């Protein structure tokens, strides 16, 4: 559409609707690189939304009346109907997935919401966050690192931050080189204790979210790389505790004393 509009523009002045479509098309093309690089459901909708303007003619009443007079085959192969079927409808369904679930399965129990540091979240997640924060503050700051899918919320509650270039290991580690840099930085710090989110109760809805799945996959990958120097310890207060390997010495696994010696 951009090429066609620009060629027409060289021959004549564009009509108002043609100018609008050219501007929207240019915007989509400009944004494409960003959304191809990091496609996520929470930002793709803005990119898809612009297509509504490009196929706005489909919703014109005169077009609908013409389609009724044409054969079914001709209507099926109309590009505007194809745009509606393969762009708009899937977008609407995907962006309203939660509402569809609530409509199809109305018997699902209502989620109890709690507020932590001004952020509303399911009560289950809030309880886990408080348990993790209480355990984290009992550990020595200079010898403890933590990796959690609630990294920013936990820092607000516990007032603790990782002495690393990144605070959210998964969200801020985009490439393999970033991952290798993170591993090297952990080895440089060499904390006595590393805390990871413990696998939660799979009956909880929060544990089935896609973002939680990807976080846990990332943590599993990081653990594999750290096994040269660290070994898994106990699971407590929604943390899986990994400890620095000390030859010929029994690890201290008591709560509140991990990494304090």
N, C-alpha and C positions, 0 to 999 in steps of 0.2 A: 504493500500500500504506500510506503514511503517513496519508493522509486516511481510508481505511477503518478503520485501526487506531485512530486518534484518535476517530472517531465511535463505534466499539464501546466504547472506553474510557469515553466519557461515559455509556453505558448500563449498563456492567457492568465488573467487574474483568477484566483480560486474563489469559488463561492464560500459563504460563511461556514456551512457544514463541512465542506471539503477541507477548509483551513483547520477546523477543530479536529477532524480525523487525522490530519497530518501531524498536528501537535501531539495528539494522544499516541499515535504510532511511534513518533520519535521518542516520547517518554518511555514507552514500553521497551524500545530497543536500548535506550540508555540504561534502564534498570536491569535489563536481562542479565548482564554480567554478574551483578551482585546476587541476584536470586538463583542463578545457576550455581554460583559458588557456595551459597549457604541456603539451600531450600528448606524452609521450615514452615509448618502450618500457620504459625502466628504472624508471618510476614508475607506469605504467598498470596493471601487473599487480596491484599492491596494491589498486587500485580495483576491478578485475575480480574479484579473489579473493573479495570480499564477496558477490558474486552466488551463489557456491556455497552459502552458508548460506541464501539466500532460496529456493533450489530444492532444499533438502536433502530435502524430502519425496519427490522423484523417486527417490531411492536407497532408499526404504523397501521392503523385500521384498514387503509386502502390495500396494503400488501396482503393482509389476512383475507380480505374479500377476494382478491385475485387468486390466492392459493386454493380457496374453496372451489373456484371454477375450473381449476386445472386438474390434471390426472394425479392420482396418488403417487405414481412413479416420479413425475416431475417435481412434486412437492418434496419427496424424500431426498432427492439429489440437489435441492436448493441449498447453497452454501450457508445461508442464514439459518435454516433449520438445523443443519449440521453443527453450526456454532452453538446454537441453543442446546442441542442434545449432548454435545461432547465437551462443552466449556461451562455454560451457565448452570445447567442442572447438576452435574457432578460437584461444581463449586458450592452450590447452595446446600447440597446434601452433606458434603464434608465439613463445611463451616458450621453446620447445625447438628453435628453428630450427637452431642450431649442431649440436645432437645429431643432428637429422634429416639434416643434410648429411653428417656423419661416418658415419652409418649407410648412407645411399644411395650415397655416394662414398667407400668406405673406402680407396681407393687414393691419396687425397690425401696428400701428404707431411706428415710431422709438423713442426710449427713449432718451431724452436729458440728457446728463451727465454733472455733475459739480464736481469740486475737492474741498474737504475740508480737511485741514491739510494733504495734500499729498495723500488723499484717493479719488478715483473716485467713484461716486455714482449717482443714478438718481437725477435729479434736484429737484424733489418733496421732496425726502428724505433730500437733502441738505437744502432746505428752512425750513423744519420742524426742522432740527438740529439747525440751526441758531436761529430760534424763541425760541426753548427750552433753548438754551444757554443764550440768552439775558435775558430771564425771570429768569433763575436760578441764574445768577450773581446778580440780583437785590434783592435776598433773603438773609437773614442773614445765613451765613455758619454754625454757631454753632447750629442752630435750624431748619435745613432743611435737609431732606433726599430725594433722587430721585431714581426711578426705571424705567429704560428704556431699550429697546432692542438695543439702541445705546450707551450703558453705557461707553464704552472705547472712542469712538469718541467724545461723549459729554464732557468727562473729558479733552480731549485734547483741545477742543474749549473753554470751560468755565474755565479751570484750577481749577476745583472743584472735590473733591473726597469724597465719603461717609466714615464717620468714623465707618466703619463696617469691619468685617473680610473678607468680599467678596465685590467685586465691581460690578460684574454681578450676580445679585440675582438668575436668572434662570440658567445660565450656570454653576455656581459654587455651586448650591444647588442640590445635587444628590439624597439624601435619605430623608426619613421622619424625621429622627433625625437631619439632616442638616437644614431642614425647621423649625423645632421647635427651634433650636438654633438661627436661623435668627430672628424669632419672638421675642424670649427672648432678643436678642441684641437690637432690635428696641425699645422694652419697656424699656430697660435699658437706652438707649440714650434719649428716650422720646422727640423727636423733636416736635416743635409746628406745623410744616408743613411737609407733605410727598407728593411728586410729583410722579404721575404715567403717563405713556403714555396714552394720550386720544385716544379713538377709532377714527381712521382716516377716510378719504373719501374712501368708499369701491369701488369707481370707479377706484382707483389707483391700478395698478398691484402689487405694493409692499405690499399692505395690504392683498393680497391673498396668500402670500408665507407661506409655512408650518411653518417656523421658527417664523414668526410674530404671527401666530395663537397660537403656544405653549407658546410664551412669554406672550401673553395677557391672556391665560388660567392660567398661573402661577400668574400673577398680580391679577386676579380675586380671586384666592384662598387666596392670601396674604391679600387682602382687607377684605375678610370675617373674617379672624382671627383678624384683627385690629379694627373691628367695636366696640369692647368693650371700646376703648379709643378714636377712631377717627371717624369722620363723613365726607362724601363727600361734598366738597364745589364747587366752580365754575370750569368751564373748560375754560382755556385760554392759548394761545400761545402753543397749542398742548400738554398741560399738563392737567391732571385731578387732582385738588388740594384736598388733604385730610388734615383736620385740627384737632388738639387736642381738645377734648371736654372740655370746661371750664364751669362749672355750673353757671347759672344765669349771663351769659355774652355773648353778641352778638359777633360772630366771625368777625374778620377783614378780608374782602375778596377783598380789593382793590389791584390791581396789583402794585407790587413794595413795598408793605407794609406787605405782608403776612409773619408772623413769625419775624417781625422786632421789635416787642415790647416785 
